[in-house]
Every structure is written in C-alpha cells, then in structure tokens.
C-alpha cells in the first residue's frame, strides 16, 4: 500500500538529492561527462565566489525579517477576524484575495505602484509635500519594499492561523476570565499554547519559502531595472539595485543554468539543503523546549 508513495519519494526526492551530492564533487556542464574534482567546488564556494556571501546575507534577511513580520501581521489580522461580528465572510475574502494573485503579477504591480518617478505612491507623497524615496531602485529600501509586498499577500498564512484560532475552545477563555486573566494573559496562557502547532507549521513553511526566495526578487530586479530577462549572461539587472535583491537561489540558478556550471550549482544546492535542515532542527528543538508539556516535565 505504501509502494506508490515510497516510489514517488525515491524518484523525486532521494535520487535527486543523491545525484546533487555526487555532482557537487564534479565539473559538469550538462554536455560533457561529469569530471570528478573532489572538494574544489566547495573550496571555491567558501573562499573565492564573489557574490555568494552577498546572496546568502540577502536570503538571511528575508528569513529573519520577512518571515516573522509576515507571521505577526497575519496573526494580527486573524485575531481581528475572529473578533469581528459582521461581514466576516467579506473581510476574510478581501484579506485572502491578494494571496491568489500570481507572484509575477503582484511584483509587477508593486514595482509600478512604487515607481519613483511616475508611481501612485510617490505621486501622493509629492502632493503632500513629501519627497518620495526610490523604493525598488534604492539598495537600502529594495528589500523593505518587498517586505510590504509579502505583508500584502499574507492571506494564505492568515487563513491557517484563523482556522487555528477558531479551534481554541471558548471554555478556556471563560475559565481564564473567571480567574481574573486580562486580554494579554489570555493570549499568553490560552491562545498561544493552543495554536502552537499551527504557528510552528506556518513558521517552518515560511522559513523554507524564504530560503528558496526567487521569483519575487528576480522579477522586482528585472522590472525595476528596465530589463526583461533573468540571468547573469543576459544583462546586469541580476540583484538590482547593487545586488541588494540577489538571493541565494538566484545565484544558484545563474551558475547552473546561466553559466552551465551544474557541478558548482549542485554544491550550492547541497549547502542550501544543509542550512535549511539546520534551521528547522534548531527551530523545532526550541519550540519543543518551550511547550507547556516540556516545561512541566
């Protein structure tokens, strides 16, 4: 009965993982046969690659800043929807709809809205006597502007948290109220412990998505720079402006499919897998340590 699932897992996960590890020790360009070169790819990755550190730091920013902020805003909106008594269906639909917009379309729309010269945002700011910033064209603001986009499309996370909040037994709130608990104490001692599995799921999936962050950053770079193609060999728009939107997976893509260095790209992929696994192990251990069951034990 498990054979179909195990077969799919072996073909689409185990084999590609083993193949990536093997190719990471080779010089491979998809045309010639792989040539074993030992740890040279990893040596180049950690000591000589000019952009891998920048790409890794940008990706780390999305993991440490974008994921928690998006989760907090989604939790805040979910709490508001739980408390609202009128038009629940309408409000849930309105908050969820942005998550249905294709990523490319949403990024293009945001680049248009935040265009420093003709965008509606800066036009409104100018009418108010405020000199608008460059947004996606400013290396210091490009990532925060993408953060605004991630908050706008938080509907998928919001729906999951909303379902978790609706499953919290009302009797627990009533009992806490009889014991004199205020709103903050109910949140701390009733809501959060009850929805911990939902929070952990949202955080884990958010971290995995942030480590693989590609589409939004790539499209924002190409559109803001006035180009239309993603890739190292097709223009200088990669990571525009000033490599501030260059993510780890973009660099992996460029080295593998732009420069046809599949062996080196495999080494980048292996390191990404190890880092993602380490993130998740640490996260799950920390969450387990702070659950009520572990604390009482």
ABEGO torsion letter per residue (X at the ends): XAAAAAAAAAAAAAAAAAAAAAAAABBBAGABBBBBAEAAAAAAAAAABAAAAAAAAAAAAAAAAAAAAAAAAAAAAAAAAAABABGAAAAAAAAAAAAABBAAAAAAAAAAAABAAABAAAAAAAAAGBBBBAEAABAAAAAAAAAAAAAAAAAAAAAAAAAAAAABBAAAAAAAAAAGBBAAAAAAAAAAAAAAAAAAAAAAAAAAAAAABAAAAAAAAAAAAGBABBEAAAEAABGOBGGAABBAAAAAAAAAAAAGBAAAAAAAAAAAAAAAAAAAAAAAAAAAAABAAAAAX
